[in-house]
Amino acid sequence: MSKFFTEKYSSLEPYAPGEQPKDLQYIKLNTNESPFSPAESVAKAIEKEAKSLNLYSDPECVTLREKVAKVLGVKSENIIMTNGSDEVINFAFMAFADEKNTLIFPDITYGFYPVFAGLNRIPYQEIPLKDDFSIDVNDYIGVNKTIVIANPNAPTGLFLPLEDIEKIVLSNKDNVVIIDEAYIDFGGESAVKLTEKYDNLLVTGTFSKSRSLAGARLGFGVANEKIINNLNTIKYSTNPYNVNRLTAVAGEAVLDENDYYMNNCKKIIENREFTKCKLQELGFEVLNSSANFLFAKCDKIDGKTLYLKLKEKGVLIRHFDKERINDYNRITIGTKEQMEILIQKIKEIFKEKQL
Ligand SMILES: *Cc1c(COP(=O)(O)O)cnc(C)c1O
């Protein structure tokens, strides 16, 4: 740390992204990216748009918002576009949480929530998930705090039914409830339609997982127009051009071929259920995932050893050195071929260790 780093940030613990190795050709099942490249139309749109990079991007993302609105069945006034959904989550914390409206979220969830809370110096409380890693809805009823819930949750993959989300939203009318739907296209039911009914609900989404654009950085928020206006105040106070021209046209091209991406989600769901069965056959305990990853443990081998052994064999999965989930690994669902290799490698490891 330099002597110039301000005291307010000196204890800030930044988010630790999953490994993005540049050396070996790993089978990458560690950061929940899509195994499928974006359709050809994305490259074409980007090439065409490159000629206009001398001009700033549209801060209002008019065309893109219209297309998102159409796909989600809402109005474009109800949408804000951001540089990944991480950005809209940060904007929401800035806009809707402070010392008075403190944050609560589960103890096991997306690692960026405590980081953004720390960055913005917002006190937060982590509510333990139940023993089976599900959320106890009662913990969030009438708490009068700003609530953040990833649904499906990460890294568990568990989905909380919409009735439960609605109860939480209804019972905290004086606070914003943020539902992070990064993984909603893999089997959950979106809360977007509830944003028409409740003025305290903000749903966030991303093009990173189901729409193959993790590297482009594109996310969005859906809410009542007043909430969106507040988020825009934060956006225009930090970076009005947060969505660059290339990313905007990539996002538009993706939405023009939405069926291709939703069909990829179907394949991933199939591969997920295939992998789950295979892991169970090998003696793993696997949570019921509604996302593009599985959260699994095996009594025969501890989580960290499995992660390290698979890495030696060229397969990257995600292990979290965190209490309660040490035994587990999070395995991103890739292509059928990738999942077959994963299972093969686990079998090899078990054989070598005579398990
Ligand atoms: C991946 C992820 C995000 C955000 O990803 P972006 O790439 O910033 O859009 C948000 N929430 C959860 C739970 C995630 O796993």
The ligand as an SDF file (V2000), in Angstrom:
LIG
                    3D

 15 15  0  0  0  0  0  0  0  0999 V2000
  -21.9240  -12.9530  -12.4970 C   0  0  0  0  0  0  0  0  0  0  0  0
  -22.8010  -12.3290  -11.4840 C   0  0  0  0  0  0  0  0  0  0  0  0
  -23.1760  -10.9720  -11.5480 C   0  0  0  0  0  0  0  0  0  0  0  0
  -22.6960   -9.9430  -12.4630 C   0  0  0  0  0  0  0  0  0  0  0  0
  -22.0080  -10.1480  -13.5210 O   0  0  0  0  0  0  0  0  0  0  0  0
  -21.6730   -9.0220  -14.5460 P   0  0  0  0  0  0  0  0  0  0  0  0
  -20.7050   -9.7110  -15.4250 O   0  0  0  0  0  0  0  0  0  0  0  0
  -21.0980   -7.8340  -13.8330 O   0  0  0  0  0  0  0  0  0  0  0  0
  -22.9550   -8.6710  -15.2300 O   0  0  0  0  0  0  0  0  0  0  0  0
  -24.0710  -10.4920  -10.6150 C   0  0  0  0  0  0  0  0  0  0  0  0
  -24.5590  -11.2620   -9.6580 N   0  0  0  0  0  0  0  0  0  0  0  0
  -24.2230  -12.5410   -9.5450 C   0  0  0  0  0  0  0  0  0  0  0  0
  -24.8210  -13.3490   -8.4500 C   0  0  0  0  0  0  0  0  0  0  0  0
  -23.3170  -13.1090  -10.4460 C   0  0  0  0  0  0  0  0  0  0  0  0
  -22.9510  -14.3820  -10.2910 O   0  0  0  0  0  0  0  0  0  0  0  0
  1  2  1  0
  2  3  1  0
  2 14  2  0
  3  4  1  0
  3 10  2  0
  4  5  1  0
  5  6  1  0
  6  7  2  0
  6  8  1  0
  6  9  1  0
 10 11  1  0
 11 12  2  0
 12 13  1  0
 12 14  1  0
 14 15  1  0
M  END
$$$$
